[in-house]
Amino acid sequence: MKGVLQKVFKNPKTSTYENDPPIRAELYSVERLEEFAAGLAAEQKQVSQPRKFRRLLPRLEENWRVLLESYRSLSDAVRRERVISPAAEWLVDNFHIVEEQVREIREDLPRRFYGELPKLTAGNFAGYPRIYSIAFALIAHTDSRLDTETLRRFLKAYQRTTPLTIAELWAVAITLRIVLVENLRRLASRIVISRLEREEADALAEKLIEMAGENPDELPGFIKKSLGKYKEPGHAFIVQLTRQLREQDPVIARACDIIEKKLLESGISTAQVVQSEHQRQAATQVTVGNIITSMRLLSTLDWREFFESVSPVEPILKKDPARIYPKMDFTTRDRYRNIIERIGKRSNADELLIAERLVELAEKAKTSGSADQRETHIGFYLLDDGLAALEREFDYRPRFNERFKRFIAHRPTAVYLGSFLFLTTLFEVVLITAASHFGADLPLIIGFAVLSLIPASDLALSILNWNFTLLLPPRTLPRINTAAGIPDEAKTMVVIPTLLTSKAVVSELLEKLEVYYLANEDKNIYFGLLGDFADARAEATEWDDEIIETAIARIEELNNRYSTAGDARRFHLFHRRRLFNDREGKWMGWERKRGKLHEFNRLLRGAGDTSFIIATAERKFLEKIRYVLTLDSDTQLPRDAARKLVGTATHPLNRPYFDEKLRRVCKGYGVFQPRVSISLTSANRSVFSRIFSGNAGVDPYTTAASDIYQDLFGEGIFTGKGLYDVDAFESSLAGRVPENSILSHDLFEGLCARCALVTNIELIDDFPTSYDSFAQRSHRWVRGDWQIARWIFPWIPVESGGRTTRNNLPIISRWKILDNLRRSLVAPTIFLWLLAVWTIIPGHPVWWTLFTLVLLAFPVFSHLHTSFIIQSTPRGITLQSHLQSIGSDFRTNAAQVGFAVICIAHQAFLKTDAVIRTLYRKIISRHNLLEWTTAAQAENGNKHDLNAFLRFMRAAPLLSIGCFLLVIRLRPTALPVATPFLLLWFLSPLIGYRISKPLPPERVKIKPVEENEVRQIARRTWRFFETFVGEEDNWLPPDNFQEDPKPRVAHRTSPTNIGLLLLSTAAARDFGYIGVIELIERLELTFATLEKLKRFRGQFLNWYDTKSLNPLNPQYISTVDSGNLAAHLL
């Protein structure tokens, strides 16, 4: 029989697969399984984590090889129209499920995780993970038939004697898959062997029949000789040969007597062999079916819910005295458990003991009436200041890399700014030494050192931030689960502070509010428009009343549509009157957006002296609003983003703690800034937006991203779009800002109220289409940054009276302001640097110019290094796709660097103008400090034609000509180096215009041959629906048609399939495959069936039987499939 195996598996090491019996033992009831689990747990208390242990993955790979060869052998038999057993049919028809299980095992069982699983020290499974032996025993005593409740009760019974670790419970799914694959391999090899035995029996029977007709006298001798070469003929061989010969000529039938005699020598009869073989085939069919069914279960089971239902740590943590733990989302709960697991591994402490101690510490703080309410929550001792004491108590021993990270985390400002100063000084010394080496005198060296400071600091900061980003993991914030709704004490108002300039603008903004509501529907989330009139020369204009009437009418319309009786109105309008501003010389909204939010906050807290003339909400209702989510008019609010933000804000470790003495939030957060991504629409409007918008679009699986300030210092930068706690926000900013002094207030507000960057929640924003809009926005931001420059000094102004007070902002907050000022000077200093090295700095201009290019191109180098060396290929992505993505990012980064070089001259002029203009207005004129143009106004107001670009960027060609004349006069030998730059600067208006032009819609042009091919594909696609969508399937599309190894229709369907059918039916009419009448008939029949299908809250379930129309188990709704159907209907 070894030869038979070698024919199939093509490997000499096949004898083990013949001898390994199926994983099958006495079948136990659930109650007996529980008793068995308790006994097994008593035997397996001794575990260790040795350096050397037995690995499962090599065995898995060997199992996969055998299964794959078995599948190919059986598929080949089907193609040759050979009869295969029912068990073989199970394997062939469901092999894709097996393939999926093996893939998931490979992905979910990394070597380090496997190495950390406790290993048994004795018994048959010594050296293997304990959880593997548990899975093996369960599979054996259930005949591979798993169900959720049996698995849960088995693990709970085991843990009543010996608790399993968190890692072991997470490994349950993986080890069950491994054992099922192992068992299926054992059965598959026997299925193939039996098939080959039957084929040999058929071949022998055919030979005997042929010989009986030609040489009957030689038949007995041939029979004995043929059977004699088998020491122990296989049962399948015997049964098949007996079946073939029994009905033949009596001479041939004598072979049966010879077989019987040979069997009797071994103490067994033919009848017993037949009976045994039939029982074996039946048992194999049942077990293979059980394995496939169990694999399906493992793929659909909610392992998060299952883990928490069997984890012995979970009920302990749910005793949290603050009653917060059960309310948190799964990711946060899992994070808590991961820390407990980490402490347990590095201290050899029992995880249950750590969990119990957490509850004791929190209960002690609650009983003693701790002033810090965070101490009554177990999370304080895992994610906050209480962690250090907990680790000391359990003698936790961190690894070296963890100690290094903690050293940085405990003194982030000193490490960060110290490293920055060191690198900047290092680069300065190198540059000054080089200049001195080339012969520069002392005055020139001093000037060169001053000029080099900003470029050197920029390179130092780029290197520093890149390294810290690689070193530190993204810092995520704990979150309360708000999927079931936001609690009443966390009522939230989503607002758009904006200018209401026309009726069309009002309608557009209220339509956006309606979309916000539909994506974030919750009984405690409300939506409002914070409006100002456009600036004017008079207090009122003739169109003001029309704008207000339109706004009120649309608000009323939305409330009638969506608000329910007895509930507060869902949509509101808050509008302010114009006030005269003598500094600006016009009638306008007081303090623009900053004043709007400030007055709105006061309105929420009952103030009656604001400039709001319209507030459609009652004061009693407004006083209950705890959070405000402020968004720009071009911001998109993705589904449930508001809920998630509120869930983050309401977690006790994130709640703001206002220090009365320092007058700012010192713990927790008053502001929550989500990650802001770029919309796909705006990112693809022009070449410019494609280059500079980065990775645009919604991330469907939004995960935490790195941010140096949030990861290192625990607080981010507020960019004006986010959620804030009304009381903390107002308390932190009260009396801090003099009137008519700050235009860009977001950064300052975030510093005072303490801003958290919530990178795993996403908002979508538009990106400027053209360079001129982008540059104008940058100009506004620089002006705003320099208006708050005074807050880096020890003494700062207060709101009124011209007085000053001591600045209590921490060093890192002042650094954020200073860094913005530094970045605004990068372009001017690089421009002057290039001019200096081309004209007066000794040394060859090529080397100095190369330093500038390295400075500008460093992001490209760092990205390539990270992508190629640091990061591995993402899961589910092929190496080729990963390399293509890297190449695409490289091209984009290179284009960004190239355009930065082109625009150096213009950016230098623009930033210098912004700085000088701000300082003049701030120190001398005191006027126009609130000059502002919204992004939408800038985008719509620019003409974007060539003449407009020439006017806007005229400084660049003039600077280019001036530099050209200076280089010719002072160092003509530098012209070959300088000329490419000067030429690009001179042409920058033309280049900026060209890449800012709106892109025409992309239309794919195909050749006639390609069109013919596409039409053939379309016709074949329709033929599928035309053939298989009929009365038998209730005019629903089957999921698929299997051509190989034998034709089979999958009589099940999903919302995606239904949507494709409807769309294809309409397309078939367009292509002329069917007529209008047939189109109507088909659609009517399909829609009539859809009315009969069972739904949940109006949503189609994910799978239905197309014949019976019954939902398939497990019944669930897929948002992806429902979304596909909705898209197809549109």
C-alpha positions, 0 to 999 in steps of 0.5 A, a space after each residue: 500500500 506504500 506504493 499506492 500512497 507514493 503514486 498520489 503524494 509523490 513523497 517517500 515520507 508517506 507511511 506515517 499518513 497511512 498509520 495515523 488514525 482519525 482523531 476520534 474517540 468515545 462520543 461524549 454528551 455535553 455533561 460528560 464533556 464537562 466532567 472530562 474537561 475537569 479531569 483533564 484540567 486536573 492533569 494539566 496544571 504543570 506548564 512551562 514556557 521552555 525555549 525549545 518546544 514542538 512546533 505546529 506550523 511545520 506539521 500544518 504545512 505538511 498536512 496542507 500538502 497532503 490535502 492539496 494532493 488529495 484534492 487534486 487526485 479526487 478532482 481528477 477522478 471526477 473529471 474522468 467520471 469515476 465514482 467517488 465516495 460521499 466523504 470525497 464529495 464533501 472534501 471536493 465541494 468544500 475545499 475552498 473552506 479548508 484553504 481559507 482555514 489554512 490561510 487564517 492559521 498562517 496569518 493568526 499564529 505568529 512565531 512569537 505568539 506561539 512561543 508565549 503559549 504555556 507548554 505541557 511538561 508531561 504526557 503525549 503532548 509534552 512540548 506542545 501548547 496546553 490549549 492544543 491538547 485541549 482542542 485535540 481532546 474536544 475534537 476527538 470526543 465530539 467527532 469533530 462536531 463543534 457548536 458554540 455552546 458545547 465549546 463554551 461549556 467545555 472551556 468553562 468546566 476546564 477553567 473551574 479547575 485550571 484557569 487558562 491565560 488570556 493568550 490561550 483563550 485567544 488561541 482557541 480558534 487557531 488550535 481548533 482549526 489546526 486540529 480540524 485540518 490535522 483530522 481532515 488530512 488523516 481522513 483525506 489520505 484514507 479516502 484517496 487510498 480507498 479510491 485507489 484500492 477500488 481502482 486496482 480492484 476494478 482493473 484486476 476484475 477486468 483482467 480476470 473477466 478478460 482471461 476467463 474468456 480467453 484462457 479459463 484454465 490459467 484463471 485459478 493460478 492467476 488469481 492466486 498469484 494476483 492476490 498473493 502479492 498483497 500481504 494484507 489486501 485493503 478492505 476497500 480493495 476486497 469489497 470492490 473486487 468481491 462486488 465486481 466478481 460475484 455476479 460473473 461466470 462461476 469460474 471467475 466467481 471462484 476468485 471470491 472463494 480464494 479471497 475468503 480463504 485468504 481472509 479466514 487465515 487472518 481470522 476474518 470473513 468477507 462479510 465482516 470486511 464488507 460490513 466493516 468497510 461500509 461502517 468505515 465509509 459512513 463514519 468517514 462521511 460523517 466526520 468529514 461533514 462535521 469537520 467542514 461544518 465546524 470550519 464554517 462555524 469557526 469562520 462565522 463565530 464572533 470570537 470577541 464575544 466568545 472570548 469574553 464569555 469564557 475568560 475568567 478575568 472578564 467577570 472580575 474586571 466587570 466588578 469595576 467600582 466605577 462601573 465603567 468597564 462594562 460600558 467601554 467598547 471592545 477595543 478598550 476592554 481588550 487593551 486593559 486585558 493586554 496590559 494585565 497579560 503583559 504584567 503577568 508574563 513579565 512578573 510570573 503573576 497570575 492574571 486573575 490575581 492582577 485583575 482582583 488587585 485592580 478591583 481592590 485598588 479602585 474600591 479602596 480609592 472609592 471607599 476612602 473618598 479619593 479627590 481624583 475620581 479617576 482612581 475609582 476606575 480600574 483603568 487608572 492603574 492600567 493606562 494612567 498614573 497608577 500603573 507604576 505602583 501596580 507594576 512595582 507591587 507585582 515585581 514587573 520586569 520590563 524589557 530593555 526596549 520598553 525601559 528605553 521607551 519609558 525613559 523617553 515617556 517620563 521626560 518627553 520635553 527634555 528628550 525631544 527638545 534636547 535631541 532637537 537642539 543637539 541635532 540642530 547644533 550638530 548640523 550648524 557646526 558641520 555647515 559652519 566648519 565647511 564654510 570656514 574650510 572653504 575660506 569664509 571670514 568671521 563676519 561671513 561665518 556669523 551671517 551664514 550661521 544665522 541664515 543656516 539655523 532654520 534649514 538646519 533645524 528643519 532637517 533636524 526636526 524631520 529626522 527627529 520626528 521620523 525616528 520618534 514615529 518609528 519608535 513610538 506606537 500610536 497612542 489611542 484613547 479609551 472609549 465608552 461604547 456608544 453603539 446603543 446611543 449616547 447617554 442623556 448626560 452627554 447631549 451633543 450639538 453638532 454645529 457649522 460656524 459659517 457665513 450665510 451669504 445667500 439663500 443658496 448657501 443656506 440651503 447647501 449648508 442645511 442639506 449638509 446638516 441633514 446628511 450629518 444627521 442621517 449618518 449620526 442619528 441619535 436621540 442625544 445628538 442635535 444639529 445647528 447652524 451658527 450663522 453670521 452675515 457677511 461683512 458690510 458697510 451698514 448694520 443691515 442689508 436688503 437681502 438679510 431678511 431673505 436669508 434668515 427667512 430661508 434658513 428658518 423655513 428650511 430648519 422647520 422643514 427638517 424638524 417636521 421631517 425628522 423630529 418626533 413628538 415629545 422629543 426636542 427639536 433636532 435642528 436649530 439655527 443660531 444667528 448673530 447680528 452685525 456689530 461695528 468693528 472700528 479696527 476693521 472699519 466694517 459691520 461684522 460678526 463679533 470676533 468672527 468664528 472665535 467669537 461665534 463659538 465663545 458666544 454660543 458657549 455662553 448661550 448654552 450656559 444661560 447668558 442673555 447678553 450675546 449678539 445672537 438675534 435668532 436661537 430656535 432652541 429653548 434655553 432650558 434645552 440648551 443648558 443640557 448640552 455638554 459637548 459641541 462638535 464644530 465642523 467647517 462648511 466643507 467637512 464631511 462627518 462619516 457614519 457614527 463619527 460623532 457617537 465615537 467622539 462622544 464615547 471617547 470624551 465621556 471615558 473618565 480617563 479622558 474627562 477634563 480636569 481644570 486647574 483653577 490656579 493655572 486656569 487650564 486643563 491639566 489632566 484629561 482633555 477639553 478638546 478632541 480632534 479627529 484625524 482629518 482626511 481628504 475627500 476623494 472628490 477634491 483630491 482628484 480635481 486637478 494635478 495639484 490636488 492629486 499631488 498634495 492631498 496624499 491618501 484621500 478618501 474614507 478609510 473603512 477600517 479606520 485605525 490609529 495613526 502616528 502623531 508625534 505630539 499625541 504619541 510622545 506628549 499625550 496631547 495633539 494640535 487642534 485644527 478647528 474641527 472637533 468635539 469640545 467640552 463646553 464648560 472646560 473649553 470656556 473655563 480655559 479660555 475665559 479672559 485670555 484673548 484681547 479683542 481684535 487680536 487673534 485670527 487663527 485661534 484653533 491652536 491656542 484653544 487646543 493649548 489651553 483646553 488640552 487637545 487630544 488627537 483621536 486618530 482612530 476617528 476620521 473626518 473628511 475635508 476638502 483640499 484646495 484645487 489650485 495652487 493659488 487657493 492653497 497659497 492664500 490659505 497658507 498666507 492666512 495660517 501664517 498670519 494667524 500663527 504670528 498673531 499668537 507669537 506673544 504666547 511663547 514669552 513669560 508675560 502675555 496679554 489678557 482680555 481687557 485693560 491692556 494688562 499682562 499676566 504670567 504665561 502658565 502654558 507648559 514648555 511644549 505648548 509654547 514650542 508648538 507655537 514657536 515651531 509654527 513660526 519657525 516653519 513659516 520662515 523655512 521658505 524665505 531662509 532656503 531662498 536666501 540660503 540658495 542665493 547666498 551659496 550661489 553668490 558670496 559663500 565660498 566653496 563649490 555651489 553644487 555641494 551647498 545646493 545638494 544640501 538644500 535638495 537633501 533637506 527638501 527631499 528627506 521625506 522621500 528618503 524616510 518614506 522609502 526607508 520605512 516602506 522597504 526596510 521597516 515595514 513588511 508587506 501588509 496582510 492580504 496584500 501581494 508583494 507586487 501590489 505593495 511595491 506598486 503602492 510604494 512606487 506610487 507614493 514615491 512618485 507622489 513624494 517626488 512630485 511634491 519635492 519638485 513642486 516645492 523647489 519650483 515654488 521656493 521663490 513665491 513661497 519665500 515672498 508669500 511667507 515674508 509678506 504674511 509675517 511682515 504684514 502681521 507684525 505691522 498690523 500687530 505693533 503699529 496699525 492695530 487694524 485688519 487683524 481679523 481680515 479673513 477669507 473662508 476656504 470656500 470663498 477663496 476657492 470660488 473667488 479665484 479665477 484660476 486663469 493664466 492672467 490671474 496666476 501671473 498677477 498672483 505669482 508675479 513676485 517669483 519671476 521678478 525674484 528670479 530675474 533679480 537673483 540671475 543678475 546678482 549671480 552674474 555680477 557676484 559669481 558667474 561660475 555658479 550660473 550652471 548650478 543656479 540656472 535650472 532653479 532660476 528658470 523654474 522660478 521664472 516659469 512657476 506661474 505657468 507651471 502653477 497654472 497648468 497643474 491647477 487646471 481642473 481635470 476633465 472627466 476621465 473617459 477610457 478609450 478602447 480599441 475596436 478589438 478591445 470593445 468587441 472583447 468587452 462586449 463578449 464578456 458582457 454577453 457571457 455575463 448576461 447569459 449567466 443570469 439568463 440561464 440560471 435566473 428562473 422559476 426554479 430559483 424564484 427569479 433570484 440569482 444563484 450565488 455561483 455555477 460550478 463547472 469543475 470538477 462537476 456542474 453544480 448550481 449554488 442555490 443561495 443568494 445575497 443582496 450583492 447578487 440581487 443588486 448585480 442581477 437588477 443592474 445587469 437586467 437594465 444593462 441587458 436592455 441597453 445592450 439589446 439583449 432583451 426588449 422592454 417587455 422582457 425587462 419589465 417582466 423580469 424586474 416585476 418577478 424579482 421584486 415580487 420575490 423580494 417582497 416575500 423575503 424575511 427582513 430585519 428592520 427593513 434590511 435584507 439578510 445576507 443569505 437566502 435559499 433561492 428555492 425555499 426563500 428561507 434565510 440561511 444560518 447563521 442569520 445576519 445583516 452585512 452592511 457591505 452587501 446592503 450597501 452594494 444593493 443600495 448602490 446598484 439600485 441607485 
